[in-house]
Amino acid sequence: MENDEPLSSLSGWNPLRLLQREPDLPLQEKRQTVNCTDLSAAFNSQCWQELQLSNFLLGGGEWGEGWNKTTRVCDTQSTDVNNNDGTNCCLPGEAWTTCFLRLAQGGGTQDCSQINAQFCSMPSENALSAGLADSIRPEVQYIQKNIYALNDFFTTYYNALTAAQSDASTTIQGLINEVDPIKPAQFDLIDLLTALSVGLAFLGAPSIAVSVLGLSSLAKSAAQVLTISLQQAPSTAKALWPTGTQNSQSVQIGNLEAELGNSTNQLADMVNNAVQLLMSDVPTFVKFVESGEYSGAESLSLPSKVEGLDYALRTYMTSEAFAQNGWVSSPALGPFETVEDVQNAVLGSGGADCTMGNNSVCTNGQGSATFWSQATGRIYSFANTKEGWAGVDAYQLLQDTVDNNWAILQVLFDGSFNCTQEGNFGDSIVNFNWDGTLDIACISQLPTKIACGSPCPVGLINNLCPFPPRNDDCDS
């Protein structure tokens, strides 16, 4: 928001009341099927574009400079009540959404800059100020609706995450007993919370959402909308999941349930980082909502329990437990299009060392395991490299992983491959592509390595193969 001296000198000036379309520009022709100017009509997702609300807030087109540039910041030292109390201006340091709602409703103190339904709830349909110009009431009502919808979405998302947090830590206890009975493995708490909070965007990936049985239509819709919004406004994703070195405590695998249960405040802080950015930065807000989905009549409010919301956390914990206990994946690119392709590719006469078992896992019947990703046509040999390992065999471990919902095998193996290929393995578990979009391949921390002397399966990075050798003594 910027100061505008000519407007600030007007006594009783209201930035919303006086904001008008430029009279010398024709109105955009409205589609006949949607009436976005009817205040009594149901909300419609087309109306963000129909009403040109991005221009209304930021300027451009028939809206001239826009609300963000023409709305004054109050002079708190002024003796003029119209200039200092927020009635007709925004208070210094105030979230733009708090100011917008107050000006739209002719008063009030609603604060939507943090997840809290108590202080940010959609009022009755007659909440707009009586002094608001008729020509902009539809625009103001829709922007107001988007503000409330975003806060409600993140508030209910946080509530659903806390439930998923409990479910994941309880479910994973079986993994702990099977993979890490001595419980030496350590986790970084920030990585755990990142894997948890990325859960809905994780489900928004098409190859993942279809794999989660029981995912409700609402959860699917919310996951897809969030994924689109994060792609449009990547700075919001970076606020939720900052990269780089952070101070974080280590959590022993045996204490996962207790530590996750005690970390709800830190989880709330992560979600609030995104909400505060959206509610304090108009351009980011516009990018996040301009798909129109938050303008529609369909609620994106999540139930307290969302099936599959903890799959990203489960995948991370499972892969990390595998990694710390010596389990390694080794890829072959193929493409392998049929069961016969897979069986004939594994060493042994006519595929005798590989018979396709359950869940696309090939085995020699004595515990070996080769996972076939039908989505990518790759196969992955899965084995333990820890000397003297006497625990469960590879085939049974992958079957238990599926049966107990510890992780999705395709995500576990393909995710690790993609993460390693990109040169990101061992860094942040959530990364950002060159265009700012979200990359969640590194949720899987299962090491993907190649046999000594094998050619690199992908292009070199700085003249080095991104896939390390399975054994440390390849040169000996």
C-alpha positions in Angstrom: 0.0 0.0 0.0 1.3 3.4 -0.9 0.5 7.0 0.2 -1.6 9.0 -2.3 -1.6 12.7 -1.2 -4.5 13.9 -3.3 -6.8 11.2 -2.0 -5.6 11.4 1.6 -6.6 15.0 1.7 -10.3 14.1 1.2 -12.1 14.2 4.5 -14.2 11.0 5.0 -12.5 9.3 2.1 -13.1 5.5 1.9 -10.7 3.7 -0.4 -13.4 1.1 -1.2 -16.2 3.5 -1.6 -14.5 5.6 -4.2 -12.8 2.8 -6.2 -14.6 2.8 -9.5 -14.0 1.4 -12.9 -12.4 3.8 -15.4 -15.4 5.3 -17.2 -13.7 5.5 -20.6 -13.1 1.8 -20.7 -16.0 -0.6 -21.7 -17.1 -3.3 -19.3 -16.0 -6.8 -20.2 -18.9 -8.7 -21.8 -20.3 -11.1 -19.2 -21.0 -14.7 -19.9 -24.7 -15.4 -19.9 -24.4 -18.5 -17.8 -22.9 -16.7 -14.7 -24.1 -13.5 -13.1 -21.2 -12.4 -10.9 -22.8 -9.1 -10.0 -25.9 -10.6 -8.4 -25.1 -10.5 -4.7 -27.9 -13.0 -3.9 -26.6 -15.6 -6.4 -24.4 -18.5 -5.3 -20.7 -18.0 -5.4 -19.1 -19.2 -8.6 -15.4 -20.0 -9.4 -15.6 -18.1 -12.7 -16.2 -14.8 -11.0 -12.5 -14.1 -10.1 -11.8 -13.8 -13.8 -15.2 -12.3 -14.8 -14.9 -9.5 -12.3 -11.2 -9.0 -13.0 -10.4 -9.2 -9.3 -6.6 -9.4 -9.8 -6.8 -6.0 -11.5 -9.1 -4.7 -8.8 -6.5 -5.4 -6.2 -3.2 -4.8 -8.1 -4.3 -2.4 -10.8 -4.6 -2.7 -14.5 -7.3 -3.0 -17.2 -10.5 -1.1 -16.4 -9.7 -0.8 -12.7 -6.9 1.8 -13.0 -4.3 1.7 -10.3 -6.1 -0.8 -8.1 -6.8 -1.0 -4.4 -3.3 -1.9 -3.3 -1.8 1.3 -4.7 -4.7 3.7 -3.9 -5.3 2.7 -0.3 -3.6 5.1 2.2 -1.6 4.1 5.2 -3.0 6.0 8.3 -1.0 8.9 9.8 -1.3 8.0 13.4 0.1 11.3 14.4 -2.7 13.2 12.7 -5.4 14.8 14.7 -7.9 14.2 11.9 -10.0 11.1 12.9 -10.4 10.2 9.2 -6.6 10.0 8.8 -5.5 8.2 12.0 -7.9 5.6 13.3 -8.3 3.1 10.4 -11.8 4.1 9.5 -10.7 5.2 6.0 -7.1 4.0 5.8 -4.9 1.0 6.7 -3.0 1.1 10.0 0.8 0.9 9.8 2.0 -2.7 9.8 -1.5 -4.0 9.5 -2.2 -7.1 7.3 -3.9 -5.9 4.2 -6.7 -8.4 4.7 -7.5 -7.0 8.1 -7.7 -3.5 6.6 -9.8 -4.7 3.6 -12.4 -6.5 5.8 -12.7 -3.4 8.1 -13.2 -1.0 5.2 -15.6 -3.5 3.4 -17.8 -4.0 6.5 -17.6 -0.5 7.9 -15.8 -1.5 11.0 -14.8 -4.6 12.9 -11.6 -6.2 14.0 -11.4 -9.5 12.2 -7.9 -10.8 11.9 -7.4 -13.6 9.3 -3.6 -13.5 9.3 -3.4 -16.6 11.5 -5.3 -19.9 11.6 -8.1 -19.3 14.0 -11.8 -19.7 13.1 -12.8 -17.6 16.2 -11.3 -14.4 14.8 -11.9 -15.1 11.1 -15.3 -16.3 10.1 -17.5 -15.5 7.2 -20.3 -13.1 8.3 -23.8 -12.9 7.1 -24.4 -11.9 3.4 -25.5 -8.4 4.5 -22.2 -7.7 6.2 -21.0 -5.2 3.6 -21.0 -1.6 4.7 -24.1 0.4 3.7 -21.8 3.2 2.5 -20.0 0.9 -0.1 -20.6 1.9 -3.7 -23.0 -0.4 -5.5 -20.7 -0.6 -8.5 -18.0 -2.4 -6.5 -20.1 -4.5 -4.0 -19.7 -7.7 -6.0 -16.0 -7.3 -6.3 -15.6 -6.6 -2.6 -17.9 -9.5 -1.6 -15.8 -12.0 -3.7 -12.5 -10.8 -2.4 -13.9 -11.0 1.2 -15.1 -14.5 0.4 -11.6 -15.5 -0.8 -10.0 -14.2 2.4 -12.3 -16.2 4.6 -12.1 -19.3 2.4 -8.3 -19.3 2.6 -8.2 -18.9 6.3 -10.8 -21.7 6.8 -8.9 -24.0 4.4 -5.6 -23.6 6.3 -7.3 -23.8 9.7 -9.0 -27.0 8.9 -5.9 -28.3 7.2 -3.9 -27.8 10.4 -6.7 -29.6 12.4 -6.6 -32.5 9.9 -2.8 -32.6 10.2 -2.8 -33.0 13.9 -5.1 -36.0 13.5 -2.9 -37.5 10.8 0.1 -36.9 13.0 -1.3 -39.2 15.7 -2.4 -41.8 13.1 1.0 -42.0 11.5 3.0 -42.3 14.7 0.7 -45.1 15.9 0.8 -47.0 12.6 4.5 -46.7 12.2 5.1 -48.6 15.5 5.0 -51.9 13.6 7.7 -50.7 11.2 9.9 -49.8 14.2 9.5 -53.2 15.7 10.3 -55.0 12.4 13.0 -52.8 10.8 14.7 -51.2 13.8 14.1 -53.3 16.9 17.1 -51.9 18.7 15.9 -48.4 17.8 19.1 -46.6 17.1 17.7 -44.6 14.2 17.4 -40.8 14.6 15.1 -38.4 12.8 15.3 -34.6 12.4 12.1 -33.1 13.8 11.8 -30.4 11.2 11.9 -33.1 8.5 9.2 -35.0 10.2 7.0 -31.9 10.4 7.8 -31.0 6.8 6.8 -34.4 5.6 3.6 -34.2 7.6 2.6 -30.7 6.5 3.3 -31.4 2.8 0.7 -34.2 3.0 -2.1 -32.6 1.0 0.2 -31.4 -1.8 1.7 -34.9 -1.8 -1.8 -36.4 -2.4 -2.3 -33.8 -5.1 0.3 -35.5 -7.3 -1.7 -37.5 -9.9 0.4 -40.6 -9.5 -0.1 -40.6 -5.8 -3.7 -39.6 -5.3 -5.0 -42.5 -7.4 -3.1 -44.9 -5.2 -4.8 -43.9 -2.0 -7.9 -45.9 -1.4 -10.7 -44.1 0.3 -9.6 -40.6 -0.5 -12.8 -38.5 -0.4 -13.9 -36.3 -3.3 -13.4 -33.3 -1.1 -9.9 -34.3 -0.2 -9.0 -34.9 -3.8 -10.4 -31.5 -4.8 -8.6 -29.7 -2.0 -5.4 -31.5 -2.8 -5.6 -30.5 -6.5 -6.5 -26.9 -5.7 -3.7 -26.6 -3.2 -1.2 -28.0 -5.7 -2.3 -25.5 -8.4 -2.2 -22.6 -5.9 1.4 -23.5 -4.7 2.5 -23.7 -8.4 1.0 -20.2 -9.0 2.4 -18.7 -5.8 5.6 -20.7 -5.0 6.6 -18.2 -2.3 3.8 -19.6 -0.2 5.3 -23.1 -0.4 8.7 -21.7 0.6 7.1 -20.1 3.6 5.5 -23.4 4.6 8.6 -25.4 4.0 11.8 -23.3 4.1 14.9 -24.9 2.8 18.4 -24.6 4.2 20.0 -25.4 7.5 17.7 -25.1 10.5 18.2 -25.8 14.2 16.2 -28.8 15.0 16.2 -31.5 17.6 16.9 -35.1 16.8 14.2 -37.7 17.5 14.9 -41.3 18.3 12.7 -43.7 16.4 11.4 -45.2 19.6 10.2 -41.8 20.8 8.4 -40.8 17.5 4.9 -41.0 18.9 5.6 -38.9 22.0 7.7 -36.3 20.1 5.2 -35.8 17.3 2.5 -35.4 19.8 4.4 -32.6 21.5 5.1 -30.7 18.4 1.7 -29.2 17.5 2.9 -25.7 18.2 5.7 -26.0 15.7 3.3 -27.4 13.2 1.0 -24.5 13.7 3.9 -22.1 13.2 4.7 -23.7 9.8 1.1 -23.4 8.6 0.9 -19.8 10.0 4.0 -18.8 8.0 2.0 -19.4 4.8 -1.2 -17.8 6.1 0.7 -14.7 7.2 2.4 -14.3 3.9 -0.9 -14.5 2.0 -2.7 -12.1 4.3 0.2 -9.5 4.3 1.3 -9.6 0.6 -1.4 -8.7 -2.0 0.5 -10.0 -5.1 1.1 -13.4 -3.4 -2.5 -13.6 -2.4 -3.7 -12.8 -5.9 -1.4 -15.5 -7.4 -2.6 -18.1 -4.9 -6.3 -17.6 -5.5 -6.6 -16.5 -9.1 -7.5 -20.0 -10.3 -10.9 -19.1 -9.0 -11.4 -22.2 -6.9 -11.6 -20.3 -3.6 -14.4 -18.2 -5.2 -16.7 -21.1 -5.8 -19.7 -22.3 -3.9 -18.0 -25.6 -3.0 -16.3 -25.5 0.3 -12.7 -26.5 0.6 -13.0 -26.9 4.4 -11.4 -30.2 5.3 -12.9 -32.7 7.7 -11.0 -33.4 10.9 -9.7 -36.7 9.5 -8.5 -37.0 5.9 -7.7 -40.5 4.6 -4.1 -40.6 3.3 -3.0 -37.2 4.7 -0.2 -38.9 6.6 1.2 -40.8 3.6 4.0 -38.3 3.0 5.1 -38.6 6.6 4.8 -42.4 6.5 6.8 -42.6 3.3 9.6 -40.4 4.8 9.7 -42.3 8.1 9.7 -45.7 6.3 12.4 -44.7 3.8 14.6 -43.2 6.6 14.2 -46.3 8.8 15.2 -48.4 5.8 18.2 -46.3 5.0 19.5 -46.2 8.6 19.2 -50.0 8.8 21.2 -50.8 5.6 18.5 -51.2 2.9 19.4 -50.0 -0.6 17.6 -49.8 -4.0 19.4 -50.5 -7.2 17.7 -49.5 -10.5 17.5 -50.9 -14.0 15.8 -48.6 -16.5 14.4 -51.0 -19.1 11.7 -50.1 -20.0 10.1 -53.2 -18.6 6.6 -53.4 -19.9 5.4 -56.9 -18.9 5.9 -59.4 -16.2 7.9 -61.5 -18.6 10.2 -58.5 -19.2 10.9 -58.2 -15.5 11.4 -61.9 -14.9 13.8 -62.3 -17.8 15.8 -59.3 -16.7 16.8 -60.7 -13.4 19.9 -62.9 -13.3 19.1 -66.6 -13.5 18.3 -69.1 -16.2 15.1 -68.0 -17.9 14.1 -65.8 -15.0 14.3 -68.6 -12.5 15.5 -66.2 -9.9 12.5 -64.0 -10.2 8.9 -64.9 -10.1 6.4 -62.1 -9.8 4.7 -62.1 -6.4 2.3 -59.8 -4.7 2.4 -56.0 -5.1 4.6 -56.0 -8.2 7.5 -57.5 -6.3 9.5 -60.3 -8.0 11.3 -62.9 -5.8 13.4 -66.0 -6.0 11.3 -67.6 -3.3 14.1 -67.3 -0.8 13.6 -63.7 0.3 15.0 -61.6 -2.6 13.0 -58.7 -3.9 12.8 -56.7 -7.1 10.1 -54.1 -7.3 8.6 -53.3 -10.7 7.2 -49.8 -11.2 4.7 -50.1 -13.9 4.3 -46.3 -14.1 7.9 -45.7 -15.1 8.9 -49.2 -16.5 11.8 -49.4 -14.1 12.8 -52.2 -11.8 14.6 -51.9 -8.5 16.6 -54.5 -6.7 16.0 -54.1 -2.9 18.5 -55.6 -0.5 20.2 -55.1 2.8 23.9 -54.2 2.8 24.4 -54.3 6.6 26.9 -57.0 7.6 25.3 -59.8 9.6 21.7 -58.6 9.0 19.5 -61.3 10.5 16.1 -59.5 10.3 13.2 -59.9 8.0 14.0 -60.7 4.4 13.6 -58.2 1.6 10.4 -59.7 0.0 8.6 -59.9 3.3 9.6 -56.4 4.3 8.1 -54.9 1.1 4.9 -57.0 1.5 4.6 -55.8 5.1 5.2 -52.2 4.0 2.1 -52.4 1.7 -0.1 -54.5 4.1 0.5 -52.1 7.0 0.3 -48.9 4.9 3.7 -47.8 5.9 4.4 -46.4 2.4 3.5 -46.6 -1.3 6.1 -48.6 -3.0 6.0 -46.6 -6.3 6.7 -43.4 -4.3 9.3 -45.1 -2.2 11.4 -46.3 -5.2 10.6 -43.9 -8.0 10.7 -40.9 -5.7 14.2 -41.9 -4.5 15.4 -42.5 -8.0 14.1 -39.1 -9.2 15.5 -37.3 -6.1 18.9 -38.8 -6.7 18.8 -38.2 -10.5 18.2 -34.5 -9.8 21.2 -34.3 -7.4 19.0 -33.5 -4.4 19.3 -36.7 -2.4 20.6 -36.0 1.2 19.5 -32.4 1.1 16.0 -31.0 1.9 13.1 -33.5 1.6 11.0 -30.7 -0.1 12.7 -28.9 -2.9 11.7 -26.3 -5.6 12.2 -26.6 -9.3 13.8 -23.9 -11.4 10.4 -22.3 -12.0 9.6 -22.3 -8.3 7.2 -25.2 -8.4 7.2 -27.8 -5.7 9.3 -31.0 -5.9 8.4 -33.7 -3.4 10.5 -36.6 -4.8 12.9 -36.4 -1.9 10.2 -37.4 0.6 11.7 -40.8 0.0 15.1 -41.1 1.6 15.7 -44.7 0.5 19.2 -44.8 -0.9 19.3 -45.6 -4.6 22.8 -46.9 -5.7 24.3 -48.8 -8.5 26.6 -51.9 -8.6 30.3 -51.4 -8.8 31.4 -51.0 -12.5 27.8 -50.5 -13.7 27.3 -47.6 -16.2 25.5 -44.5 -14.8 21.8 -44.9 -15.7 21.4 -41.2 -16.3 23.3 -38.1 -17.4 26.3 -37.0 -15.4 26.1 -34.0 -13.1 29.5 -32.1 -13.0 31.0 -35.1 -14.7 29.9 -37.4 -11.8 27.1 -40.0 -11.7 24.5 -38.8 -9.2 24.0 -42.5 -8.1 26.8 -43.7 -5.8 28.1 -47.3 -5.8 26.4 -49.8 -3.5 29.8 -50.7 -1.9 32.3 -48.3 -0.5 35.3 -50.5 -1.7 34.6 -50.4 -5.5 38.1 -49.2 -6.2 39.8 -51.9 -4.1 
